[in-house]
Amino acid sequence: MTTQQIHRRELIQTLEGLMGRISESEPDCGCEVFEDLAVANRFLWSEWWSSSEECRAAEASERFRALIGAIKVLGSLESVRHVSRTAGSDREPAEFNQKKIGPRG
């Protein structure tokens, strides 16, 4: 997601509030927000769940709709992607399968 400098602080505050809602209401879910140091005002929201069912429930939640709405009002959504992780053992590297489900814009 990207935003303009004028909306930067408000977007960060919104993301912080949504992160707090996850930790309170969805204990098996986690999230992080990263900022692209090479591109001003560009962020990555990364969220994970312990199962596909929890992922689908999170995407249908009011919190997820609030996240998408805030991004649309305060910036622009570049994409939404599902990434699944599988690993055969702790010693093997994980394989990531990525599926893009949202358009740029």
VENRAFEN-V710693 format. One record per backbone hydrogen bond with DSSP energy under -1.0 kcal/mol. CO is the residue of the C=O (numbers start at 1). NH is the residue of the N-H. If there is no record, write none. Layout:
co=[CO CO]
nh=[NH NH]
This chain:
co=[1 2 4 7 8 9 10 11 12 13 14 15 16 17 18 19 20 21 22 26 30 32 34 39 41 42 44 46 48 51 52 53 54 55 56 58 61 62 63 64 65 66 67 68 69 70 71 76 77 80 80 82 84 86 95 97 99]
nh=[43 76 7 11 12 13 14 15 16 17 18 19 20 21 22 23 24 25 26 29 48 46 44 42 3 36 34 32 30 55 56 57 58 59 60 61 65 66 67 68 69 70 71 72 73 74 75 2 105 101 102 99 97 95 86 84 82]
